[in-house]
Amino acid sequence: MAKYNGISKKVMKDGSTAIFVRFKYLNTTYPVKNFTKLFGCNTEKQAYDKLNEVKLLISQGKNPFVNTAVTFDQLFVKRTEEQVRDGAWKEITKDSYMLYYNKHIKKIIGNKKIEKITIDDLNKITTNMVEYEASTKNILKKLLYEIFEKATTAKVISKNITNDLKRYKSNSNKNIDQRTSEDPLRIIAKIYNAIPEYQVHCKSQEQEIKMYLYFVLLTSRRVSEVLKLKKEDVVLEEMRIISSPSITKTNIEDHFPLPRECLNYIENIEDGLLFPTLKRSSLHAIFKRLLNLTDIKFLKVKRSLSLHDTRRLLMSVMVTNLKIDSTLADTCISHALEGTKRYYLSFSYKDREEAFKKYWDLIREEAKLINL
């Protein structure tokens, strides 16, 4: 007979050991629970002691098996897995939010239990993001709210402290002309000219980083999409790239031309990702260092430009400088058409290719004039 009734030790497939508990309490038989995974129990004695705590919580009307991960790290990972399983998120969305979590949240609250996290902890996270746009800061509440709400419902915590997080307004930072007096075309041309001057600490990454910067600047594709592109997505004979529905935000296959600046680099890739060593968490710093190589003057030091602003710049130059139809310009940055337009209006790949070529020719011409 086992020393602790209903408690057993099992060796898992990976060689680790887990403590499993089966018990009946208050006329309810509970399914087998992995107390090692749920509560960090490594011995049968620890599991026995924890079981007594569990029974006490049950007698108080609480559910001890909700939000019982040892750390917030585990709660967050569990939440992302549930969102993908339930179809609320795609894998690319999960990857994006995990990058955000690891960069901004993990260090401050990752190792804490949810009941030990305070509003001061959450405010410290946003304080550390002082140089980021309001939209980036607001993601914090979006990611954490449901986890804290679930813990509140289960009476693990008394209130959802994410409700006390400040909501940041982005209207003062949204328009580029509120950040700099420079002309959009001139901004792009100056960034274009700075790319060859970009210094890379790891020389093996130099070409990859520079080609990535050319690629994003000239195509204005979303960062998450570009990092997922593979050699098999490129049709070299047509200088065309095909983004599959699995990596586009619109969930629709999208085609766009390949800028000649990146041709030689992509030709020499045998297979796999186009930018295999780049991590999204490092791209903000890379782009900021690139901007520092230009003489673009900003009205306030902390209101600079982001990679996402290349999309706004493209729209502005195409519509204002090149007189390209605004709806066509929208499709060039893969914005889904709204209202009746999506049913009755469409542009061919040829239309978009011509728009991109006009845009690139204008940038190259302006870049040469700046260098004179």
C-alpha positions in Angstrom: 0.0 0.0 0.0 1.3 3.4 -0.9 2.5 5.6 1.9 0.3 8.4 0.7 -3.0 7.1 -0.5 -3.9 8.3 -4.1 -0.5 9.9 -4.6 2.0 8.3 -7.1 5.2 9.1 -8.8 5.6 8.6 -12.6 8.6 8.9 -14.9 7.7 11.0 -18.0 8.8 10.4 -21.6 11.5 13.1 -21.3 13.0 11.3 -18.2 11.6 13.8 -15.7 9.6 12.7 -12.7 6.1 14.0 -11.9 3.8 13.5 -8.9 0.2 12.6 -9.7 -2.7 12.9 -7.3 -6.2 11.3 -7.3 -8.6 12.2 -4.5 -12.2 12.5 -3.5 -13.5 15.3 -1.3 -16.9 16.5 -0.3 -18.6 13.8 -2.3 -16.7 14.8 -5.5 -14.2 12.6 -7.2 -11.5 14.7 -8.9 -9.6 13.5 -12.0 -5.9 12.8 -11.7 -3.9 16.0 -11.3 -0.2 16.5 -12.0 0.9 18.3 -8.8 4.4 18.8 -10.2 3.1 20.8 -13.1 0.4 22.6 -11.1 2.1 23.4 -7.9 5.8 22.5 -8.3 5.7 19.5 -6.0 8.7 17.2 -6.4 8.0 14.6 -3.7 5.0 12.7 -2.5 5.2 14.4 0.9 5.1 17.8 -0.8 2.1 16.7 -2.8 0.4 15.3 0.4 0.8 18.7 2.1 -0.4 20.6 -0.9 -3.4 18.3 -1.2 -4.5 19.4 2.3 -4.2 23.1 1.2 -6.2 22.2 -1.9 -9.0 20.7 0.2 -9.1 23.7 2.4 -9.6 26.0 -0.6 -12.3 23.7 -1.9 -14.1 23.9 1.4 -14.0 27.7 1.1 -15.7 27.6 -2.2 -12.5 28.4 -4.2 -11.2 26.5 -7.3 -7.6 25.6 -6.5 -6.9 24.4 -10.1 -7.5 27.7 -11.9 -4.5 29.9 -12.4 -2.4 27.7 -10.2 0.8 27.8 -12.4 3.9 28.3 -10.3 4.8 31.5 -12.1 3.2 34.1 -14.3 5.4 32.9 -17.1 3.5 29.6 -17.1 0.1 31.4 -17.0 1.0 33.5 -20.0 2.3 30.6 -22.1 -0.9 28.6 -21.2 -3.0 31.6 -22.3 -1.2 31.9 -25.7 -1.6 28.1 -26.3 -5.4 28.4 -25.5 -5.8 31.3 -27.9 -4.2 29.4 -30.8 -6.1 26.2 -30.0 -9.4 28.1 -29.8 -8.7 29.8 -33.2 -8.6 33.3 -31.6 -5.0 33.7 -32.6 -2.8 32.4 -35.5 0.6 31.1 -34.7 2.1 34.3 -36.1 0.1 36.3 -33.6 1.2 34.1 -30.8 4.9 34.5 -31.8 4.5 38.3 -32.0 3.0 38.5 -28.5 5.6 36.1 -27.1 8.3 38.5 -28.4 6.5 41.4 -26.7 6.2 39.4 -23.5 9.8 38.4 -23.4 11.1 41.9 -24.2 8.9 44.0 -21.9 7.1 41.8 -19.3 9.0 38.7 -18.4 11.9 40.3 -16.5 9.6 42.2 -14.1 6.7 39.7 -13.4 7.6 36.5 -15.1 8.8 34.7 -12.0 6.1 36.0 -9.7 2.8 34.3 -8.7 -0.1 36.2 -10.0 -1.3 37.1 -6.4 2.1 38.7 -5.8 1.9 41.0 -8.7 1.1 44.7 -8.0 0.0 47.7 -10.0 3.5 49.1 -9.3 5.0 46.2 -11.2 2.7 46.8 -14.2 3.5 50.6 -14.1 7.2 49.8 -14.0 6.7 47.9 -17.3 5.2 50.9 -19.1 7.7 53.2 -17.5 10.5 51.1 -19.2 8.7 51.6 -22.5 9.0 55.4 -22.4 10.5 55.6 -25.9 7.7 53.5 -27.5 4.5 54.7 -29.1 1.3 54.7 -27.1 -0.1 51.7 -29.1 2.8 49.6 -28.0 2.3 50.5 -24.3 -1.5 49.7 -24.6 -0.7 46.2 -25.7 0.2 45.4 -22.1 -3.3 45.6 -20.8 -4.6 43.8 -23.9 -2.3 40.8 -23.1 -2.8 40.7 -19.4 -6.4 41.5 -18.8 -8.0 38.1 -19.4 -5.4 36.3 -17.3 -6.1 38.6 -14.3 -9.8 38.5 -14.9 -9.8 34.7 -14.8 -7.8 34.8 -11.5 -10.3 37.3 -10.1 -13.3 35.1 -10.9 -11.6 32.1 -9.3 -10.9 34.3 -6.2 -7.2 33.8 -6.5 -6.9 37.6 -6.4 -9.4 40.1 -5.1 -9.4 42.5 -8.1 -8.2 42.8 -11.7 -5.4 45.3 -11.3 -5.0 45.7 -15.1 -8.2 47.9 -14.9 -6.0 50.5 -13.1 -3.5 50.7 -16.0 -3.3 54.0 -17.7 -4.7 54.2 -21.3 -2.2 56.0 -23.5 -3.5 58.3 -26.2 -1.6 58.0 -29.5 -3.1 61.0 -31.5 -0.2 63.2 -30.6 2.3 60.7 -32.1 0.3 59.4 -35.0 0.9 61.8 -37.8 4.5 62.0 -39.0 4.2 65.8 -39.7 3.6 66.2 -35.9 7.0 64.6 -35.3 9.2 66.2 -38.0 8.9 69.0 -40.5 10.8 67.0 -43.1 9.1 66.1 -46.3 8.1 62.4 -46.4 9.9 61.8 -49.7 13.1 63.4 -48.3 12.7 61.3 -45.1 12.7 58.0 -47.1 15.6 59.1 -49.3 17.7 60.0 -46.3 17.0 56.7 -44.7 17.8 55.0 -48.0 21.2 56.7 -48.2 22.0 55.8 -44.6 21.7 52.0 -45.1 25.1 51.5 -46.7 26.7 53.4 -43.8 25.1 51.2 -41.1 27.7 49.5 -39.0 27.1 46.0 -37.7 28.9 44.6 -34.7 28.5 41.0 -35.9 30.0 41.1 -39.4 28.3 37.8 -40.4 25.0 39.6 -40.1 26.0 42.8 -42.0 24.5 41.9 -45.4 21.4 40.4 -43.9 20.6 43.5 -41.8 21.2 45.9 -44.6 19.1 43.9 -47.0 16.4 43.7 -44.5 16.4 47.5 -44.1 16.2 48.0 -47.9 13.4 45.4 -48.1 11.2 47.0 -45.4 11.9 50.5 -46.5 11.0 49.9 -50.1 8.1 47.4 -49.8 6.6 48.7 -46.5 5.6 45.1 -45.6 4.7 44.3 -42.0 7.6 43.3 -39.8 6.1 40.0 -38.7 5.4 39.0 -42.3 8.9 39.8 -43.6 10.5 37.7 -40.9 8.4 34.7 -42.0 9.2 35.0 -45.8 11.2 32.1 -47.3 13.2 31.6 -50.4 10.4 29.4 -51.8 8.1 32.5 -51.6 10.3 34.3 -54.2 9.7 34.0 -58.0 13.1 35.3 -59.2 12.2 35.2 -62.9 9.4 37.7 -62.3 11.0 39.6 -59.4 7.9 38.8 -57.4 7.3 37.7 -53.9 4.2 35.7 -52.8 3.1 35.9 -49.2 1.0 33.0 -48.1 -2.2 33.5 -46.1 -0.5 31.9 -43.1 1.8 34.9 -42.6 -0.3 37.9 -43.8 -2.5 39.9 -41.4 -5.4 39.8 -43.8 -5.2 36.0 -44.1 -5.1 36.4 -47.9 -2.3 35.5 -50.3 -0.5 38.6 -51.4 1.9 39.4 -54.3 4.4 42.3 -54.4 7.5 43.1 -56.4 11.1 42.5 -55.2 13.3 45.6 -55.2 16.5 45.2 -57.1 18.6 46.3 -54.1 17.8 42.9 -52.5 18.1 40.7 -55.6 21.7 39.5 -55.3 21.3 38.8 -51.6 18.2 36.6 -52.2 19.7 34.9 -55.2 22.4 33.6 -52.9 20.0 32.1 -50.4 19.6 28.3 -51.0 16.4 27.8 -49.0 14.7 28.7 -45.8 14.0 32.1 -44.3 15.1 35.2 -46.1 16.3 36.8 -42.9 17.1 33.8 -40.7 19.1 35.4 -37.8 17.0 38.5 -37.2 14.8 38.7 -34.1 11.8 41.0 -33.9 12.9 42.1 -30.5 16.1 43.6 -31.9 14.6 45.5 -34.9 13.5 48.6 -33.0 17.0 49.2 -31.9 18.4 48.5 -35.4 16.1 51.0 -37.0 16.7 53.6 -34.3 20.5 53.3 -35.0 19.8 53.7 -38.7 17.8 56.9 -38.1 20.8 58.3 -36.0 22.9 58.1 -39.2 20.6 60.6 -40.9 20.2 64.3 -40.3 16.4 64.1 -40.0 15.4 66.6 -37.3 12.5 65.6 -34.9 10.4 68.2 -33.0 10.9 66.2 -29.8 13.7 63.7 -29.1 11.4 60.9 -28.0 9.1 61.2 -31.0 11.0 59.5 -33.7 10.0 57.1 -36.4 9.3 53.4 -36.3 9.5 50.7 -39.0 5.7 50.8 -39.2 6.0 54.4 -40.3 7.4 53.3 -43.6 3.8 52.3 -44.5 2.6 55.9 -43.8 5.5 57.3 -45.8 4.7 55.1 -48.8 1.1 56.2 -48.7 2.0 59.8 -48.5 4.5 59.8 -51.3 2.4 57.6 -53.7 -0.6 59.8 -53.3 0.9 63.3 -52.9 4.1 63.1 -55.0 3.1 60.5 -57.6 -0.7 61.2 -57.8 -1.4 57.4 -57.5 -4.9 56.5 -56.6 -5.2 56.3 -52.8 -7.0 53.0 -53.0 -4.3 51.5 -55.2 -1.7 52.8 -52.7 -3.7 51.1 -49.9 -3.5 47.7 -51.7 0.3 48.2 -52.1 0.6 47.9 -48.3 -1.9 45.1 -48.2 -4.7 47.0 -46.6 -8.0 45.1 -47.2 -10.5 47.1 -49.1 -13.6 48.1 -47.1 -17.3 48.5 -47.8 -18.5 48.1 -51.4 -15.0 48.6 -52.7 -14.0 45.1 -51.8 -16.8 43.7 -54.0 -16.6 46.0 -57.0 -13.1 47.3 -57.1 -9.9 45.4 -57.7 -6.4 46.1 -59.0 -4.2 43.7 -60.9 -0.7 42.7 -59.8 0.5 44.8 -62.9 -1.1 47.9 -61.4 0.6 47.4 -58.1 3.9 46.6 -59.7 3.9 49.8 -61.7 3.0 51.8 -58.6 5.9 50.3 -56.7 8.4 50.9 -59.6 7.3 54.6 -59.8 7.8 54.9 -56.0 11.2 53.2 -56.0 12.5 55.3 -59.0 11.4 58.5 -57.2 13.2 57.5 -54.0 16.4 56.6 -55.9 16.3 59.9 -57.8 15.8 61.9 -54.6 18.5 60.0 -52.8 21.0 60.9 -55.6 20.0 64.6 -55.4 20.6 64.6 -51.6 24.1 63.2 -52.2 25.0 65.9 -54.8 
